[in-house]
Amino acid sequence: MKIIILNESKAPDPLNNVEKRCAATPSSAQRLVKKGATLLLEAGAGVHSGYSDKEYKEVGVTVIDDVNDALSTADMLVAVNKPTDAQLALMKKGAIVVGHLDPFFQQSLVESIAEKGLTAISVEMIPRSSRAQKMDALSSQASLAGYVMVMQAANQLPSILPMMMTPSGTIKPAKVFIIGAGVAGLQAIATAKRLGANVLAYDTRPVVAEQVESLGGKFLKIDIGETGQTKDGYAKELTDEQKAKQQEAQRDAIADSDIVITTAQLFGRKPPVLISKDTLALMKPGSVVVDMAATSGGNVEGSVAGETVEVNGVKVIGNGNWSQYVAKAATDMYANNIYNLVDEFFDDETKTFGLNLEDDILAGCVITHDGNITNDMLNNAYKGA
């Protein structure tokens, strides 16, 4: 089995972001080589996350300068994001493509992959089950995002997070309000609490209140009627009436906060707008808001994808690409996710990746196979159902 690892830093994305992560580390690559896989790494792929080409070579990886010459021979192409159309065009029928493919918003790409006869594994579609936890890349990167967003907010705040008692007086701890207590939100709560802030959090799922409180945060209770979560643990979309009640109830908490972090993202749908410009105007000058969803539509009115802007005297951070600020940790975690995925389905006798589409994990994350889009959720989304 021949696996190619792309160097994704060569071509900046539409927001001019240079990808710093890599889909393999020398450690994960070594484990794959020991299993009998052949690994080819595009030169420089690990440099931005702190891994030199030499380190990969030392564990049995072949480093290549021109990936295009090798793509036609690859059994699997592993990336952090989606490969280019030109790269996909060079791959042989039946080869496997793995990465963050953003399938709900990349219909033409997914259809193109299917037409080429390639098998696509979208890491976003890996189920949130106990068995799949070790390969859940969406959660591993979101956890790092929660940490990074708090650190960015702390750097922009013209005060400190912890209480400080000095001979010249006492500085009160900063108030941090976190909207959304999923993976990113919980890590943000834990990070802000470790730094000494007073932390308040809200989520539409009352079931997560205990998790918030276990991390030292307080849970804001808002009665907006029946809410819940999907079978994969994501918050269900609210009605317009529920959204209005939620925003009204949150207004006082936002106005009283020094830092607000929004983490509300709906799987496969545009994120909800949670904070209006009018609400931002209620915050103290110098306050900071971090919009985790800025690059996919935004939770905050006035946030700009890829930028930090000032709205009504409040700094609104919408930089995105959160986990790349800690690229080494992000690469380590993603590479382990990929290794665990390949290891789970690797046939030690044939040295191939076993595509058992009846397996519950592969049934969820394999989105194209044998010329077809195989995921029912995607097919329904593309048809507008």
KOLPAKOL-791228 format. One record per residue (C-alpha): y, z, x; residue number from 1. Coordinates in nm, 4 decimals. Layout:
BEGIN
<pt v="Y" w="Z" u="X" seq="NUM"/>
...
end
This chain:
BEGIN
<pt v="0.0000" w="0.0000" u="0.0000" seq="1"/>
<pt v="0.3296" w="-0.1123" u="0.1513" seq="2"/>
<pt v="0.6398" w="0.0844" u="0.0481" seq="3"/>
<pt v="0.9938" w="-0.0260" u="0.1341" seq="4"/>
<pt v="1.2828" w="0.2228" u="0.1450" seq="5"/>
<pt v="1.6278" w="0.0706" u="0.0952" seq="6"/>
<pt v="1.9491" w="0.1484" u="0.2822" seq="7"/>
<pt v="2.1816" w="0.1780" u="-0.0164" seq="8"/>
<pt v="2.4959" w="0.2586" u="0.1794" seq="9"/>
<pt v="2.5525" w="-0.1074" u="0.2655" seq="10"/>
<pt v="2.7078" w="-0.2063" u="-0.0676" seq="11"/>
<pt v="2.9580" w="0.0335" u="-0.2359" seq="12"/>
<pt v="2.9306" w="0.0725" u="-0.6141" seq="13"/>
<pt v="3.2035" w="-0.0404" u="-0.8618" seq="14"/>
<pt v="3.3956" w="0.2843" u="-0.7966" seq="15"/>
<pt v="3.3796" w="0.2131" u="-0.4205" seq="16"/>
<pt v="3.1364" w="0.4981" u="-0.3702" seq="17"/>
<pt v="2.9083" w="0.4652" u="-0.0681" seq="18"/>
<pt v="2.5599" w="0.5946" u="-0.1456" seq="19"/>
<pt v="2.4764" w="0.8685" u="0.1060" seq="20"/>
<pt v="2.1306" w="0.9607" u="-0.0208" seq="21"/>
<pt v="1.7985" w="0.8104" u="0.0805" seq="22"/>
<pt v="1.4682" w="0.7945" u="-0.1071" seq="23"/>
<pt v="1.2684" w="0.9307" u="0.1881" seq="24"/>
<pt v="1.3053" w="1.1879" u="0.4633" seq="25"/>
<pt v="1.1059" w="1.1856" u="0.7865" seq="26"/>
<pt v="0.8996" w="1.4699" u="0.6380" seq="27"/>
<pt v="0.8178" w="1.2951" u="0.3080" seq="28"/>
<pt v="0.7571" w="0.9675" u="0.4938" seq="29"/>
<pt v="0.5147" w="1.1357" u="0.7311" seq="30"/>
<pt v="0.3122" w="1.2716" u="0.4401" seq="31"/>
<pt v="0.2923" w="0.9257" u="0.2819" seq="32"/>
<pt v="0.1863" w="0.7694" u="0.6126" seq="33"/>
<pt v="-0.0875" w="1.0312" u="0.6472" seq="34"/>
<pt v="-0.2167" w="0.9348" u="0.3032" seq="35"/>
<pt v="-0.2601" w="0.5783" u="0.4249" seq="36"/>
<pt v="0.0567" w="0.4120" u="0.2988" seq="37"/>
<pt v="0.2567" w="0.1713" u="0.5148" seq="38"/>
<pt v="0.6283" w="0.2527" u="0.5114" seq="39"/>
<pt v="0.9104" w="0.0166" u="0.6033" seq="40"/>
<pt v="1.2608" w="0.1625" u="0.6131" seq="41"/>
<pt v="1.5785" w="-0.0440" u="0.6174" seq="42"/>
<pt v="1.7745" w="0.0538" u="0.9292" seq="43"/>
<pt v="2.0339" w="0.3257" u="0.8750" seq="44"/>
<pt v="1.8964" w="0.4358" u="0.5386" seq="45"/>
<pt v="1.8948" w="0.8046" u="0.6286" seq="46"/>
<pt v="2.2006" w="0.8240" u="0.8523" seq="47"/>
<pt v="2.4447" w="0.9540" u="0.5869" seq="48"/>
<pt v="2.2070" w="1.2353" u="0.4960" seq="49"/>
<pt v="2.1538" w="1.3372" u="0.8568" seq="50"/>
<pt v="1.8343" w="1.1493" u="0.9491" seq="51"/>
<pt v="1.8295" w="0.8948" u="1.2313" seq="52"/>
<pt v="1.6093" w="0.5865" u="1.2497" seq="53"/>
<pt v="1.4404" w="0.7455" u="1.5515" seq="54"/>
<pt v="1.3181" w="1.0388" u="1.3417" seq="55"/>
<pt v="1.1503" w="0.8000" u="1.0974" seq="56"/>
<pt v="0.9928" w="0.5978" u="1.3767" seq="57"/>
<pt v="0.8456" w="0.9133" u="1.5284" seq="58"/>
<pt v="0.6411" w="0.9796" u="1.2131" seq="59"/>
<pt v="0.4994" w="0.6285" u="1.1843" seq="60"/>
<pt v="0.7624" w="0.4463" u="0.9793" seq="61"/>
<pt v="0.8543" w="0.0885" u="1.0719" seq="62"/>
<pt v="1.2331" w="0.0438" u="1.0786" seq="63"/>
<pt v="1.3507" w="-0.3066" u="0.9859" seq="64"/>
<pt v="1.6948" w="-0.4660" u="1.0105" seq="65"/>
<pt v="1.6603" w="-0.7296" u="0.7376" seq="66"/>
<pt v="1.4880" w="-0.5953" u="0.4276" seq="67"/>
<pt v="1.4924" w="-0.9373" u="0.2619" seq="68"/>
<pt v="1.2270" w="-1.0681" u="0.5006" seq="69"/>
<pt v="0.9837" w="-0.7965" u="0.3897" seq="70"/>
<pt v="1.0484" w="-0.7662" u="0.0156" seq="71"/>
<pt v="0.8008" w="-1.0386" u="-0.0795" seq="72"/>
<pt v="0.5205" w="-0.8359" u="0.0775" seq="73"/>
<pt v="0.6122" w="-0.4971" u="-0.0759" seq="74"/>
<pt v="0.3822" w="-0.3237" u="-0.3223" seq="75"/>
<pt v="0.6527" w="-0.0714" u="-0.4040" seq="76"/>
<pt v="1.0302" w="-0.0662" u="-0.3556" seq="77"/>
<pt v="1.1775" w="0.2851" u="-0.3650" seq="78"/>
<pt v="1.5485" w="0.3475" u="-0.4045" seq="79"/>
<pt v="1.7884" w="0.6138" u="-0.5251" seq="80"/>
<pt v="1.9684" w="0.3709" u="-0.7556" seq="81"/>
<pt v="1.8836" w="0.0266" u="-0.8876" seq="82"/>
<pt v="1.8124" w="-0.2587" u="-0.6425" seq="83"/>
<pt v="2.0259" w="-0.5716" u="-0.6589" seq="84"/>
<pt v="1.9226" w="-0.8799" u="-0.8566" seq="85"/>
<pt v="1.8901" w="-1.0676" u="-0.5270" seq="86"/>
<pt v="1.6457" w="-0.8094" u="-0.3925" seq="87"/>
<pt v="1.4414" w="-0.8048" u="-0.7133" seq="88"/>
<pt v="1.4193" w="-1.1852" u="-0.7061" seq="89"/>
<pt v="1.2367" w="-1.1694" u="-0.3709" seq="90"/>
<pt v="0.9643" w="-0.9326" u="-0.4894" seq="91"/>
<pt v="0.6135" w="-1.0435" u="-0.5803" seq="92"/>
<pt v="0.4816" w="-1.0237" u="-0.9342" seq="93"/>
<pt v="0.3160" w="-0.6898" u="-1.0054" seq="94"/>
<pt v="0.5155" w="-0.4955" u="-0.7461" seq="95"/>
<pt v="0.6580" w="-0.1557" u="-0.8491" seq="96"/>
<pt v="1.0290" w="-0.0683" u="-0.8463" seq="97"/>
<pt v="1.1279" w="0.3013" u="-0.8475" seq="98"/>
<pt v="1.4778" w="0.4476" u="-0.8848" seq="99"/>
<pt v="1.7565" w="0.5660" u="-1.1134" seq="100"/>
<pt v="1.7672" w="0.2495" u="-1.3238" seq="101"/>
<pt v="2.0030" w="0.3792" u="-1.5977" seq="102"/>
<pt v="1.7890" w="0.1879" u="-1.8510" seq="103"/>
<pt v="1.9817" w="0.2638" u="-2.1720" seq="104"/>
<pt v="2.2975" w="0.1088" u="-2.0283" seq="105"/>
<pt v="2.1363" w="-0.1630" u="-1.8156" seq="106"/>
<pt v="1.9567" w="-0.3738" u="-2.0749" seq="107"/>
<pt v="2.0033" w="-0.7031" u="-1.8905" seq="108"/>
<pt v="1.8662" w="-0.5520" u="-1.5678" seq="109"/>
<pt v="1.5607" w="-0.4079" u="-1.7421" seq="110"/>
<pt v="1.4945" w="-0.7361" u="-1.9214" seq="111"/>
<pt v="1.5287" w="-0.9215" u="-1.5900" seq="112"/>
<pt v="1.2808" w="-0.6870" u="-1.4204" seq="113"/>
<pt v="1.0343" w="-0.7433" u="-1.7030" seq="114"/>
<pt v="1.0760" w="-1.1232" u="-1.6871" seq="115"/>
<pt v="0.9981" w="-1.1159" u="-1.3151" seq="116"/>
<pt v="0.6664" w="-0.9431" u="-1.3889" seq="117"/>
<pt v="0.7644" w="-0.6293" u="-1.1986" seq="118"/>
<pt v="0.6643" w="-0.2771" u="-1.2969" seq="119"/>
<pt v="0.9696" w="-0.0498" u="-1.3218" seq="120"/>
<pt v="0.9587" w="0.3280" u="-1.2973" seq="121"/>
<pt v="1.2864" w="0.4827" u="-1.4100" seq="122"/>
<pt v="1.3072" w="0.8347" u="-1.2677" seq="123"/>
<pt v="1.5456" w="0.9354" u="-1.5495" seq="124"/>
<pt v="1.2577" w="0.8836" u="-1.7924" seq="125"/>
<pt v="1.0161" w="1.1237" u="-1.6217" seq="126"/>
<pt v="0.9237" w="1.3775" u="-1.8939" seq="127"/>
<pt v="1.0511" w="1.7326" u="-1.8652" seq="128"/>
<pt v="0.7042" w="1.8828" u="-1.8762" seq="129"/>
<pt v="0.5483" w="2.1542" u="-1.6603" seq="130"/>
<pt v="0.3268" w="1.9018" u="-1.4838" seq="131"/>
<pt v="0.6162" w="1.6663" u="-1.4117" seq="132"/>
<pt v="0.8620" w="1.9290" u="-1.2836" seq="133"/>
<pt v="0.7861" w="1.8546" u="-0.9192" seq="134"/>
<pt v="0.8878" w="1.4895" u="-0.9663" seq="135"/>
<pt v="1.1836" w="1.5428" u="-1.2031" seq="136"/>
<pt v="1.4630" w="1.3812" u="-1.0017" seq="137"/>
<pt v="1.7165" w="1.4078" u="-1.2828" seq="138"/>
<pt v="1.6865" w="1.7866" u="-1.2794" seq="139"/>
<pt v="1.6886" w="1.8228" u="-0.9008" seq="140"/>
<pt v="2.0102" w="1.6213" u="-0.8678" seq="141"/>
<pt v="2.1706" w="1.7940" u="-1.1683" seq="142"/>
<pt v="2.1032" w="2.1329" u="-1.0131" seq="143"/>
<pt v="2.2942" w="2.0303" u="-0.7012" seq="144"/>
<pt v="2.5711" w="1.8865" u="-0.9200" seq="145"/>
<pt v="2.6191" w="2.2260" u="-1.0834" seq="146"/>
<pt v="2.6731" w="2.3867" u="-0.7436" seq="147"/>
<pt v="2.9047" w="2.1119" u="-0.6182" seq="148"/>
<pt v="3.1276" w="2.1152" u="-0.9267" seq="149"/>
<pt v="3.1993" w="2.4865" u="-0.8867" seq="150"/>
<pt v="3.2798" w="2.4404" u="-0.5169" seq="151"/>
<pt v="3.5137" w="2.1493" u="-0.5905" seq="152"/>
<pt v="3.6907" w="2.3482" u="-0.8599" seq="153"/>
<pt v="3.7263" w="2.6479" u="-0.6264" seq="154"/>
<pt v="3.8824" w="2.4225" u="-0.3611" seq="155"/>
<pt v="4.1416" w="2.2939" u="-0.6096" seq="156"/>
<pt v="4.2265" w="2.6296" u="-0.7702" seq="157"/>
<pt v="4.5415" w="2.7898" u="-0.6188" seq="158"/>
<pt v="4.3759" w="3.1310" u="-0.6322" seq="159"/>
<pt v="4.0400" w="3.2886" u="-0.5442" seq="160"/>
<pt v="3.7293" w="3.3419" u="-0.7549" seq="161"/>
<pt v="3.6321" w="3.7020" u="-0.6716" seq="162"/>
<pt v="3.8294" w="4.0172" u="-0.7408" seq="163"/>
<pt v="4.0034" w="4.1357" u="-0.4256" seq="164"/>
<pt v="4.1463" w="4.4854" u="-0.3820" seq="165"/>
<pt v="4.3991" w="4.5127" u="-0.0985" seq="166"/>
<pt v="4.6773" w="4.7526" u="0.0049" seq="167"/>
<pt v="4.9248" w="4.5021" u="-0.1374" seq="168"/>
<pt v="4.7578" w="4.4918" u="-0.4776" seq="169"/>
<pt v="4.4534" w="4.3765" u="-0.6695" seq="170"/>
<pt v="4.3722" w="4.0136" u="-0.7471" seq="171"/>
<pt v="4.1768" w="3.9779" u="-1.0682" seq="172"/>
<pt v="3.8615" w="3.7632" u="-1.0659" seq="173"/>
<pt v="3.8990" w="3.4066" u="-1.1885" seq="174"/>
<pt v="3.7735" w="3.3195" u="-1.5350" seq="175"/>
<pt v="3.5262" w="3.0323" u="-1.5416" seq="176"/>
<pt v="3.4124" w="2.8709" u="-1.8678" seq="177"/>
<pt v="3.1113" w="2.6397" u="-1.8526" seq="178"/>
<pt v="3.0304" w="2.4126" u="-2.1448" seq="179"/>
<pt v="2.6653" w="2.3145" u="-2.1503" seq="180"/>
<pt v="2.3853" w="2.5324" u="-2.0161" seq="181"/>
<pt v="2.1340" w="2.2717" u="-1.9097" seq="182"/>
<pt v="2.0144" w="2.2380" u="-1.5515" seq="183"/>
<pt v="2.3615" w="2.1626" u="-1.4109" seq="184"/>
<pt v="2.5340" w="2.4205" u="-1.6274" seq="185"/>
<pt v="2.2955" w="2.7008" u="-1.5356" seq="186"/>
<pt v="2.3392" w="2.6284" u="-1.1643" seq="187"/>
<pt v="2.7168" w="2.6235" u="-1.2127" seq="188"/>
<pt v="2.6961" w="2.9629" u="-1.3865" seq="189"/>
<pt v="2.4866" w="3.1076" u="-1.1039" seq="190"/>
<pt v="2.7186" w="2.9676" u="-0.8344" seq="191"/>
<pt v="3.0411" w="3.0855" u="-0.9996" seq="192"/>
<pt v="2.8899" w="3.4297" u="-1.0542" seq="193"/>
<pt v="2.7796" w="3.4542" u="-0.6895" seq="194"/>
<pt v="3.1372" w="3.3757" u="-0.5872" seq="195"/>
<pt v="3.2607" w="3.6686" u="-0.7945" seq="196"/>
<pt v="3.4107" w="3.4977" u="-1.0993" seq="197"/>
<pt v="3.3937" w="3.6186" u="-1.4595" seq="198"/>
<pt v="3.1712" w="3.3570" u="-1.6236" seq="199"/>
<pt v="3.1575" w="3.2567" u="-1.9889" seq="200"/>
<pt v="2.9304" w="2.9753" u="-2.1104" seq="201"/>
<pt v="2.8562" w="2.7872" u="-2.4292" seq="202"/>
<pt v="2.5777" w="2.5582" u="-2.5401" seq="203"/>
<pt v="2.4859" w="2.4154" u="-2.8795" seq="204"/>
<pt v="2.1343" w="2.5531" u="-2.8286" seq="205"/>
<pt v="2.1342" w="2.9294" u="-2.8964" seq="206"/>
<pt v="1.7929" w="2.9441" u="-2.7277" seq="207"/>
<pt v="1.9618" w="2.9241" u="-2.3833" seq="208"/>
<pt v="2.1797" w="3.2335" u="-2.4383" seq="209"/>
<pt v="1.9182" w="3.4523" u="-2.2699" seq="210"/>
<pt v="1.9151" w="3.2270" u="-1.9621" seq="211"/>
<pt v="2.2953" w="3.2426" u="-1.9365" seq="212"/>
<pt v="2.2932" w="3.6214" u="-1.9604" seq="213"/>
<pt v="2.0118" w="3.6527" u="-1.7068" seq="214"/>
<pt v="2.2428" w="3.4843" u="-1.4535" seq="215"/>
<pt v="2.5223" w="3.7312" u="-1.5218" seq="216"/>
<pt v="2.7276" w="3.5129" u="-1.7551" seq="217"/>
<pt v="2.8425" w="3.5881" u="-2.1085" seq="218"/>
<pt v="2.7397" w="3.3556" u="-2.3899" seq="219"/>
<pt v="3.0041" w="3.2373" u="-2.6354" seq="220"/>
<pt v="2.8569" w="3.2425" u="-2.9869" seq="221"/>
<pt v="2.9899" w="2.9747" u="-3.2218" seq="222"/>
<pt v="2.8443" w="2.9198" u="-3.5692" seq="223"/>
<pt v="2.8416" w="2.5428" u="-3.6216" seq="224"/>
<pt v="2.5342" w="2.5317" u="-3.8435" seq="225"/>
<pt v="2.1938" w="2.3943" u="-3.7539" seq="226"/>
<pt v="2.1580" w="2.2752" u="-3.3933" seq="227"/>
<pt v="1.8676" w="2.2410" u="-3.1574" seq="228"/>
<pt v="1.7127" w="2.0448" u="-2.8759" seq="229"/>
<pt v="1.4862" w="1.7436" u="-2.8356" seq="230"/>
<pt v="1.1235" w="1.7656" u="-2.7263" seq="231"/>
<pt v="1.2466" w="1.7008" u="-2.3693" seq="232"/>
<pt v="1.4888" w="1.9940" u="-2.3775" seq="233"/>
<pt v="1.8123" w="1.7974" u="-2.4273" seq="234"/>
<pt v="2.0758" w="1.9107" u="-2.6778" seq="235"/>
<pt v="2.0733" w="1.7135" u="-3.0023" seq="236"/>
<pt v="2.3845" w="1.5176" u="-3.0966" seq="237"/>
<pt v="2.6233" w="1.7051" u="-3.3265" seq="238"/>
<pt v="2.7804" w="1.5745" u="-3.6468" seq="239"/>
<pt v="3.1567" w="1.5027" u="-3.6476" seq="240"/>
<pt v="3.2117" w="1.8203" u="-3.8542" seq="241"/>
<pt v="3.0144" w="2.0287" u="-3.6042" seq="242"/>
<pt v="3.2068" w="1.8791" u="-3.3129" seq="243"/>
<pt v="3.5387" w="1.9707" u="-3.4795" seq="244"/>
<pt v="3.4244" w="2.3315" u="-3.5394" seq="245"/>
<pt v="3.2988" w="2.3561" u="-3.1823" seq="246"/>
<pt v="3.6241" w="2.2312" u="-3.0291" seq="247"/>
<pt v="3.8333" w="2.4648" u="-3.2414" seq="248"/>
<pt v="3.6220" w="2.7670" u="-3.1484" seq="249"/>
<pt v="3.6289" w="2.6770" u="-2.7788" seq="250"/>
<pt v="4.0049" w="2.6292" u="-2.7665" seq="251"/>
<pt v="4.0862" w="2.9967" u="-2.7006" seq="252"/>
<pt v="3.8186" w="3.0242" u="-2.4302" seq="253"/>
<pt v="3.9513" w="2.7125" u="-2.2562" seq="254"/>
<pt v="4.3140" w="2.8294" u="-2.2750" seq="255"/>
<pt v="4.2168" w="3.1643" u="-2.1209" seq="256"/>
<pt v="4.0186" w="3.0110" u="-1.8318" seq="257"/>
<pt v="4.1201" w="2.9285" u="-1.4777" seq="258"/>
<pt v="3.8316" w="2.6830" u="-1.4385" seq="259"/>
<pt v="3.6445" w="2.4885" u="-1.7061" seq="260"/>
<pt v="3.3358" w="2.2813" u="-1.6248" seq="261"/>
<pt v="3.1919" w="2.0451" u="-1.8849" seq="262"/>
<pt v="2.8307" w="1.9312" u="-1.8426" seq="263"/>
<pt v="2.7575" w="1.7777" u="-2.1838" seq="264"/>
<pt v="2.5638" w="1.4544" u="-2.1439" seq="265"/>
<pt v="2.3454" w="1.3073" u="-2.4183" seq="266"/>
<pt v="2.0341" w="1.1298" u="-2.2989" seq="267"/>
<pt v="2.0724" w="0.7573" u="-2.3558" seq="268"/>
<pt v="2.4059" w="0.7912" u="-2.5382" seq="269"/>
<pt v="2.7748" w="0.8150" u="-2.4549" seq="270"/>
<pt v="2.8793" w="1.1762" u="-2.3848" seq="271"/>
<pt v="3.0905" w="1.3612" u="-2.6447" seq="272"/>
<pt v="3.4610" w="1.4314" u="-2.5893" seq="273"/>
<pt v="3.4860" w="1.8118" u="-2.5818" seq="274"/>
<pt v="3.8386" w="1.8774" u="-2.4568" seq="275"/>
<pt v="4.1475" w="1.6976" u="-2.5862" seq="276"/>
<pt v="4.4776" w="1.6592" u="-2.4035" seq="277"/>
<pt v="4.6305" w="1.9015" u="-2.6538" seq="278"/>
<pt v="4.3777" w="2.1655" u="-2.5498" seq="279"/>
<pt v="4.4426" w="2.0964" u="-2.1815" seq="280"/>
<pt v="4.8105" w="2.1665" u="-2.2479" seq="281"/>
<pt v="4.7182" w="2.5216" u="-2.3532" seq="282"/>
<pt v="4.5784" w="2.6015" u="-2.0070" seq="283"/>
<pt v="4.7852" w="2.7730" u="-1.7367" seq="284"/>
<pt v="4.9507" w="2.5411" u="-1.4806" seq="285"/>
<pt v="4.7245" w="2.5083" u="-1.1777" seq="286"/>
<pt v="4.4055" w="2.5463" u="-1.3818" seq="287"/>
<pt v="4.1153" w="2.3163" u="-1.3011" seq="288"/>
<pt v="3.8755" w="2.1238" u="-1.5243" seq="289"/>
<pt v="3.5669" w="1.9449" u="-1.3933" seq="290"/>
<pt v="3.4268" w="1.6672" u="-1.6130" seq="291"/>
<pt v="3.0678" w="1.6077" u="-1.5101" seq="292"/>
<pt v="3.0408" w="1.3104" u="-1.7452" seq="293"/>
<pt v="3.3587" w="1.1308" u="-1.6334" seq="294"/>
<pt v="3.1738" w="0.8344" u="-1.4840" seq="295"/>
<pt v="2.9687" w="0.7746" u="-1.7998" seq="296"/>
<pt v="3.2413" w="0.8091" u="-2.0621" seq="297"/>
<pt v="3.3813" w="1.1571" u="-2.0190" seq="298"/>
<pt v="3.3849" w="1.4989" u="-2.1882" seq="299"/>
<pt v="3.7577" w="1.5430" u="-2.1214" seq="300"/>
<pt v="4.0365" w="1.3305" u="-2.2637" seq="301"/>
<pt v="4.2369" w="1.1943" u="-1.9724" seq="302"/>
<pt v="3.9702" w="1.2297" u="-1.7041" seq="303"/>
<pt v="3.9349" w="0.9267" u="-1.4768" seq="304"/>
<pt v="3.6001" w="0.8146" u="-1.3392" seq="305"/>
<pt v="3.5831" w="0.8667" u="-0.9650" seq="306"/>
<pt v="3.9199" w="1.0443" u="-0.9367" seq="307"/>
<pt v="4.0993" w="1.3780" u="-0.9545" seq="308"/>
<pt v="4.4089" w="1.3515" u="-1.1755" seq="309"/>
<pt v="4.6662" w="1.5872" u="-1.3257" seq="310"/>
<pt v="4.6913" w="1.6077" u="-1.7034" seq="311"/>
<pt v="4.9507" w="1.8391" u="-1.8603" seq="312"/>
<pt v="4.9702" w="2.0448" u="-1.5412" seq="313"/>
<pt v="4.5915" w="2.0806" u="-1.5135" seq="314"/>
<pt v="4.3835" w="1.9201" u="-1.2395" seq="315"/>
<pt v="4.0974" w="1.7236" u="-1.3948" seq="316"/>
<pt v="3.8174" w="1.6359" u="-1.1531" seq="317"/>
<pt v="3.6090" w="1.3355" u="-1.2549" seq="318"/>
<pt v="3.4852" w="1.2338" u="-0.9108" seq="319"/>
<pt v="3.1189" w="1.1916" u="-1.0100" seq="320"/>
<pt v="2.8366" w="1.1347" u="-0.7625" seq="321"/>
<pt v="2.8232" w="1.5113" u="-0.7408" seq="322"/>
<pt v="2.5017" w="1.5585" u="-0.5465" seq="323"/>
<pt v="2.6225" w="1.3226" u="-0.2737" seq="324"/>
<pt v="2.8685" w="1.5867" u="-0.1585" seq="325"/>
<pt v="2.5595" w="1.7696" u="-0.0310" seq="326"/>
<pt v="2.3778" w="1.4522" u="0.0720" seq="327"/>
<pt v="2.1195" w="1.6137" u="0.2974" seq="328"/>
<pt v="2.0026" w="1.8583" u="0.0307" seq="329"/>
<pt v="2.0123" w="1.5801" u="-0.2297" seq="330"/>
<pt v="1.8029" w="1.3516" u="-0.0096" seq="331"/>
<pt v="1.5552" w="1.6295" u="0.0669" seq="332"/>
<pt v="1.5063" w="1.7033" u="-0.3029" seq="333"/>
<pt v="1.4913" w="1.3409" u="-0.4183" seq="334"/>
<pt v="1.2524" w="1.2425" u="-0.1392" seq="335"/>
<pt v="1.0207" w="1.5266" u="-0.2416" seq="336"/>
<pt v="1.0414" w="1.4135" u="-0.6049" seq="337"/>
<pt v="0.9386" w="1.0616" u="-0.4986" seq="338"/>
<pt v="0.6598" w="1.1878" u="-0.2748" seq="339"/>
<pt v="0.5209" w="1.4024" u="-0.5570" seq="340"/>
<pt v="0.5312" w="1.1059" u="-0.7956" seq="341"/>
<pt v="0.3443" w="0.8780" u="-0.5547" seq="342"/>
<pt v="0.1021" w="1.1530" u="-0.4535" seq="343"/>
<pt v="0.0145" w="1.2329" u="-0.8161" seq="344"/>
<pt v="-0.1089" w="0.8794" u="-0.8809" seq="345"/>
<pt v="-0.2198" w="0.7698" u="-0.5337" seq="346"/>
<pt v="-0.5828" w="0.6558" u="-0.5108" seq="347"/>
<pt v="-0.7112" w="0.7861" u="-0.1765" seq="348"/>
<pt v="-0.9998" w="0.5359" u="-0.1703" seq="349"/>
<pt v="-0.8107" w="0.2147" u="-0.2403" seq="350"/>
<pt v="-0.4795" w="0.3407" u="-0.0940" seq="351"/>
<pt v="-0.2957" w="0.2135" u="-0.4013" seq="352"/>
<pt v="-0.0760" w="0.3559" u="-0.6767" seq="353"/>
<pt v="-0.2853" w="0.3995" u="-0.9925" seq="354"/>
<pt v="-0.0961" w="0.2684" u="-1.2940" seq="355"/>
<pt v="-0.2695" w="0.4573" u="-1.5746" seq="356"/>
<pt v="-0.0258" w="0.3910" u="-1.8573" seq="357"/>
<pt v="-0.2129" w="0.6311" u="-2.0843" seq="358"/>
<pt v="-0.1085" w="0.9195" u="-1.8599" seq="359"/>
<pt v="0.1719" w="1.1115" u="-2.0332" seq="360"/>
<pt v="0.4028" w="1.0992" u="-1.7295" seq="361"/>
<pt v="0.3650" w="0.7273" u="-1.6610" seq="362"/>
<pt v="0.3763" w="0.6473" u="-2.0316" seq="363"/>
<pt v="0.7272" w="0.7910" u="-2.0310" seq="364"/>
<pt v="0.8750" w="0.6645" u="-1.7049" seq="365"/>
<pt v="0.7143" w="0.3188" u="-1.6703" seq="366"/>
<pt v="0.9600" w="0.1052" u="-1.8651" seq="367"/>
<pt v="0.8402" w="-0.2473" u="-1.7768" seq="368"/>
<pt v="0.4935" w="-0.3740" u="-1.6960" seq="369"/>
<pt v="0.3107" w="-0.7058" u="-1.7060" seq="370"/>
<pt v="0.6140" w="-0.8969" u="-1.8319" seq="371"/>
<pt v="0.7080" w="-0.6560" u="-2.1119" seq="372"/>
<pt v="0.9415" w="-0.3643" u="-2.1769" seq="373"/>
<pt v="0.6835" w="-0.0957" u="-2.2469" seq="374"/>
<pt v="0.8992" w="0.1997" u="-2.3525" seq="375"/>
<pt v="0.9386" w="0.2286" u="-2.7302" seq="376"/>
<pt v="1.2554" w="0.4380" u="-2.7042" seq="377"/>
<pt v="1.4226" w="0.1653" u="-2.4988" seq="378"/>
<pt v="1.3036" w="-0.1153" u="-2.7225" seq="379"/>
<pt v="1.4470" w="0.0662" u="-3.0247" seq="380"/>
<pt v="1.7743" w="0.1300" u="-2.8423" seq="381"/>
<pt v="1.8054" w="-0.2372" u="-2.7460" seq="382"/>
<pt v="1.7464" w="-0.3391" u="-3.1064" seq="383"/>
<pt v="2.0141" w="-0.0963" u="-3.2212" seq="384"/>
<pt v="1.7651" w="0.1192" u="-3.4085" seq="385"/>
end
